[in-house]
Amino acid sequence: MSGSYDECAGGDDTMDSFWEVGNYKRAVKRFDDGHRLCNDLMGCLQERAKIEKSYGDQLTAWSKRWRQLIEKGPQYGSVERAWLAVMTEAEKVSELHQDVKNNLVNEDVEKVKNWQKEAYHKQMIGGFKEAKEAEEGFKKAQKPWAKKLKEMEAAKKTYHMACKEEKLAAAREANGKTEASVTADQQKKLHEKVDKCKQDSQKAKEKYEKSLEELNKCTAQYMECMEQVFDQCQQHEIKRLTFLKEALLDIKRHLNLTENASYAATYRELERTILGANTQEDLKWFSNNHGPDMHMNWPAFEEYNPDQTSAPPKKKKPDGAPPTPSTDHVAPPGDRSSVSSYEKNQAYSTEWSDDEQPASYSGNENGGNGNSFEDDSSQEQDELTFKAGDELTKTEDEDEQGWCRGRLDTGREGLYPANYVEPI
């Protein structure tokens, strides 16, 4: 131990060593730093939690928006399901990022907060109990040695001053011998002054050497006591560093979604759905519902029946047509496959913008210039006349022949073919 101290003492006098009086304060400051670092870590995690929540919210909003566009758009069949599966992936991943946020806030932040509370005990007068105990321990260990050091410094100063006086006296004596004006009596006094300075210098040197010897005797004890207090500080720091490492591993586990079984399952399911898209089945479905394989009531000769109403023949709804809700939107003959999501909803830009919102749909794609579905001259009083873009409210459900009763915004009520409208 003494060798270690001697090495420090024998180096640069300006070295800011731990063993210098008062330099233990850096070890004490670690308690304050440790408490502040806990606060910094909690702030760091709370910011990351906000990012996770924001990302999850954006995924959900994106999924909802595009799910509506896809469902209303012209894509159909298994490829539509595969496309919609991407939206499902976004919803599930959004939930996982919300879980990350919850784990960071409810588990990791709380864990750091609880450890901080247990590790650092605030005092009424300010500061922490652990820091105060360490500082008192260092002061107690350093006090005897600091006292001896102060005595040694004073003795050294006295010795150096005596040496300076001795040199000045010797110089004056030498000058007196060369000057004729200096009498023999004066030369004698100068010589006596030199002798006295030599004696004072010798005494100061002996006192200085003695004080240094006493200082060196208590140095080993001083170092041992200081190291004991420092080791106590180190033990506390070991606990902090060990906890921090464990906490960071927990944070890594919460952030790393690749280790989450649900995350991997989400992409396996997405891949299964995409690979399950069947081109031939989709083409067959389209042909059955919108192509030459559709059912058709071809015109046939009908005898005059005087009991038959004058209303025109009611059109039969195609197989697989969607049910009609209470509020319908008049569309041109056909179904959603005849109008794309871009035309029906918005002119969507392919460039990303955080502020981009779906454009609202006016409900009249032809500027209100669409033709009526039936000519007025051929309409009965009980039948509604309407054009593309009109909206009506259904008042009676569809009958067996595919006709509904409804009311236009003008207030007029009547019958209309169910397959000429789409729900909104």
Salt bridges, closest charged atoms under 4 A:
ASP16 OD2 - ARG26 NH1 3.59
ASP33 OD1 - LYS29 NZ 2.89
ASP40 OD2 - ARG36 NH1 3.12
GLU52 OE2 - ARG48 NE 2.82
GLU52 OE1 - HIS97 ND1 2.52
ASP57 OD2 - LYS53 NZ 2.91
GLU80 OE2 - ARG336 NH2 2.97
GLU91 OE2 - ARG67 NE 3.23
GLU107 OE1 - HIS254 NE2 3.29
ASP108 OD2 - HIS254 ND1 2.83
GLU110 OE2 - LYS113 NZ 3.48
GLU130 OE2 - HIS121 ND1 2.55
GLU135 OE2 - LYS25 NZ 2.92
GLU153 OE1 - LYS156 NZ 3.50
GLU173 OE2 - HIS191 ND1 2.71
ASP185 OD2 - LYS189 NZ 3.98
ASP195 OD2 - HIS191 NE2 3.35
ASP200 OD2 - LYS196 NZ 3.12
GLU213 OE2 - LYS217 NZ 3.90
GLU214 OE1 - LYS148 NZ 3.59
GLU237 OE2 - ARG240 NH2 2.73
ASP250 OD2 - LYS111 NZ 2.60
ASP250 OD1 - ARG253 NH2 3.51
GLU259 OE2 - LYS252 NZ 2.72
GLU269 OE1 - ARG272 NH2 2.61
ASP293 OD2 - LYS284 NZ 3.40
ASP335 OD2 - HIS290 NE2 2.78
GLU356 OE2 - ARG65 NH2 3.19
GLU374 OE2 - LYS315 NZ 3.56
ASP382 OD2 - ARG405 NH2 3.17
ASP390 OD1 - LYS387 NZ 3.83
GLU396 OE2 - ARG405 NE 3.67
ASP397 OD1 - LYS394 NZ 3.60
GLU398 OE1 - LYS317 NZ 2.93
ASP399 OD2 - LYS314 NZ 3.44
GLU413 OE2 - ARG407 NH1 3.50
